[in-house]
Amino acid sequence: MAKGKASVSSSGASMSQYDVEVEKRLKALEAVAHPVPTGKTAGGLEAKVDALIATLKQQFPAKFADL
């Protein structure tokens, strides 16, 4: 009799070939959906926050004067 080639998950549970394929696809999607920050966009983000703070101070000076 041939034995299956089930993989083992990080918790130690057996995984079918389908489970292995789903896990592989999920990891690929997560890598795209949650990229590692590189710092390249931080400058643009900082400028946007500064612009937002300036707008809030202008529109609501009593509430945002201390920002």
TAHU-V917330 format. One record per run of one state. SS is the DSSP state (hx for helix, st for strand, lp for the rest). FROM is the first residue (numbers start at 1). TO is the last residue. Records with the same first field share a line. If there is no record, write none. Layout:
BEGIN
SS: FROM-TO  FROM-TO
END
This chain:
BEGIN
lp: 1-6  9-13  16-16  34-41  60-60  65-67
st: 7-8  14-15
hx: 17-33  42-59  61-64
END
